[in-house]
Amino acid sequence: MPDTLFVIRRNGAIVNFLAGNETATMPEPRGDQTRIADYLPNDIANQWFELIHLVIQDGKPQQCEFTLGDQAEKYHYELQMVPLPE
C-alpha cells in the first residue's frame, strides 16, 4: 500500500495506523500520541479537526495539503479524509 492510512474517531483519537511503503511516509504515532492533537503540530491538527467536522456534517470526502519536517528536511503530504460507514 503506497499511502499511509489513519482511522480517526470524531474526537481526534487515533484508532489505527497503517504505514505506507513510500520513503516519505508519516512516522507511526508513539504510545503517548493517541490523539491527532498529540501527534501533529497544532496548526495541522486544527486543520484535520476542521476536516473531520466537515466530513461528519455533509458525509463527503475532504482533502488538504500540509508539510511536516524541519528546515533541513521537509515532506509534503496530501490528506484525503472520508467517512467510514457505521
C-alpha positions as CSV (number, residue, x, y, z in Angstrom):
1,M,0.0,0.0,0.0
2,P,1.7,3.2,-1.1
3,D,-0.3,5.6,1.2
4,T,-0.4,5.9,5.0
5,L,-3.8,5.2,6.5
6,F,-5.2,6.5,9.7
7,V,-8.5,5.6,11.3
8,I,-9.5,8.6,13.5
9,R,-12.6,9.0,15.7
10,R,-14.6,12.2,15.6
11,N,-12.9,13.3,18.9
12,G,-9.4,13.0,17.2
13,A,-8.4,9.7,18.8
14,I,-6.1,7.7,16.5
15,V,-7.7,4.2,16.4
16,N,-5.4,2.6,13.8
17,F,-2.4,3.5,11.7
18,L,-1.1,1.6,8.7
19,A,2.2,2.8,7.3
20,G,2.6,3.3,3.6
21,N,5.5,1.8,1.7
22,E,6.8,5.2,0.4
23,T,10.1,6.5,1.8
24,A,8.4,9.8,2.9
25,T,5.6,8.0,4.8
26,M,4.5,9.6,8.0
27,P,6.0,8.3,11.2
28,E,4.0,5.9,13.3
29,P,2.4,7.6,16.3
30,R,4.2,6.8,19.6
31,G,2.4,5.4,22.6
32,D,1.8,8.8,24.0
33,Q,0.4,10.1,20.7
34,T,-3.1,8.7,20.9
35,R,-4.8,11.8,19.5
36,I,-4.1,13.9,16.5
37,A,-3.5,16.9,18.8
38,D,-0.6,15.0,20.4
39,Y,0.7,13.6,17.1
40,L,0.7,16.7,14.8
41,P,1.7,20.3,15.2
42,N,-1.2,22.5,16.4
43,D,-1.9,24.2,13.1
44,I,-2.1,20.9,11.2
45,A,-4.1,19.1,13.9
46,N,-6.6,22.0,13.9
47,Q,-6.9,21.7,10.1
48,W,-7.6,17.9,10.4
49,F,-10.3,18.7,13.1
50,E,-11.9,21.1,10.7
51,L,-12.0,18.4,8.0
52,I,-13.4,15.8,10.4
53,H,-16.3,18.1,11.2
54,L,-16.9,18.8,7.5
55,V,-16.9,15.1,6.7
56,I,-19.3,14.4,9.6
57,Q,-21.6,17.3,8.6
58,D,-22.0,16.5,4.9
59,G,-20.7,13.0,4.5
60,K,-18.5,14.0,1.6
61,P,-14.7,13.4,1.3
62,Q,-12.4,16.3,2.1
63,Q,-8.8,17.0,1.3
64,C,-5.9,19.3,2.2
65,E,-2.2,19.5,1.8
66,F,0.4,20.0,4.5
67,T,4.1,19.9,5.2
68,L,6.0,18.2,8.0
69,G,9.6,18.3,9.0
70,D,12.3,20.8,9.9
71,Q,14.4,23.2,7.9
72,A,16.8,20.5,6.8
73,E,14.2,18.1,5.6
74,K,10.5,18.8,4.7
75,Y,7.9,16.3,3.5
76,H,4.8,17.4,1.6
77,Y,1.6,15.4,2.1
78,E,-1.9,15.3,0.7
79,L,-4.7,14.2,3.0
80,Q,-7.9,12.6,1.8
81,M,-10.4,12.3,4.6
82,V,-13.5,10.1,4.0
83,P,-16.3,8.9,6.4
84,L,-16.3,5.3,7.4
85,P,-19.7,3.5,7.2
86,E,-21.3,3.0,10.6
